[in-house]
Amino acid sequence: MLSLADVAHAHGSKAVLKGVNLHLEPGEIGCLLGPSGCGKTTALRLIAGLETLQAGQIYLNGELIANARQQTPPQQRQVGLVFQDFALFPHLTVAENIGFGLRAWSRTERAARVRAMLQLTGLSAEENRTPHQLSGGQQQRVALARALAPRPRLLLLDEPFSSLDVDLRERLSIEVRDILKIEGITALLVTHDQHEAFAMADKIGVMNDGVIEQWDTPYRLYHQPRTRFVADFVGEGVLLPGRVVSDSRVEIELGLLEGVTAAACDGGSCRVYGQGAAVNVLLRPDDIVHDDASPLTAIVERRAFRGADFLYTLRLKSRRTVLALVPSHHDHAIGETIGIRLAVDHVVAFSAQ
């Protein structure tokens, strides 16, 4: 449904996008995830036609909509937009806001589509209210319903939940995903919040300095990051020094990791390291299990209570630290020594250099 091929763009002398490629299948929800200034919003604006593409090609449903020589006008792209500030018309009712883009439809068709959108987004009881009479979550659903009403080929969402509180943000991201799946809409979300990205997206592109370092499923981004930046940006974890013992074994100070290949993925070019190679091994908090019976021990250096779990920062004998996610009924004090063991299903290693 959506394809970007070698898209490059600059603002003056500053390169913002440097050969971006991505593909979204019909009905898929994608996400561009990254820190401020990485180029993700510029990519969204180029897809929408709000900026003129300088290099590369953008295709929508197999049709070329932008390259350096030709641009399909934004209003002809059949692309819906949801902004972070909602951009609702304050003097119009909820129903009138939703139906605003349907003025070319017949009155009967417009009324039927507005009713369907009100029901889909749970706003039927608010149809005659104006935006200032709604909560932030309700306003967001109005903006979504208005964007979906004309049946766009593609929906673009630019930081749609950034102005909402954390609890509402997580709940709405799940609700919006359900609505998009019911409607069968292909969508691309831009956010710096990985919790939003994980809750909504089928595919995520982690962006850094104008390039997509990895375009993959949330599961693979977390467990099989291809670059150090992805490993650091997605989830939590630490890198411990290690040594490749064989094609399927890597040794770190906590023991021997076996059963998978230690792959070095610096720069996105994965290869298997030879015996004796020095590597840095990624350990996630769920790779370290609290076990009082284990001979391996570590000292609690910091702890963060998260309700169901504690996130412990543990100091090893080498004075390096690891993270461990432990059920909260294991309540250990700072300075206490606890037993730990490894439970690593995915060994991710990068060159020590």
Secondary structure, 3 states (H helix, E strand, C coil): CEEEEEEEEEECCEEEEEEEEEEECCCCEEEEECCCCCCHHHHHHHHHCCCCCCEEEEEECCEEEECCCCECCHHHCCEEEECCCCCCCCCCCHHHHHCHHHCCCCHHHHHHHHHHHHHHCCCHHHCCCCHHHCCHHHHHHHHHHHHHCCCCCEEEEECCCCCCCHHHHHHHHHHHHHHHHHHCCEEEEEECCHHHHHHHCCEEEEEECCEEEEEECHHHHHHCCCCHHHHHHCCCCEEEEEEEEECCEEEECCEEEECCCCEECHHHCCEECCCCCEEEEEECHHHEEECCCCCCEEEEEEEEECCCEEEEEEECCCCCEEEEEEECCCCCCCCCEEEEEECCCCCEEEECC
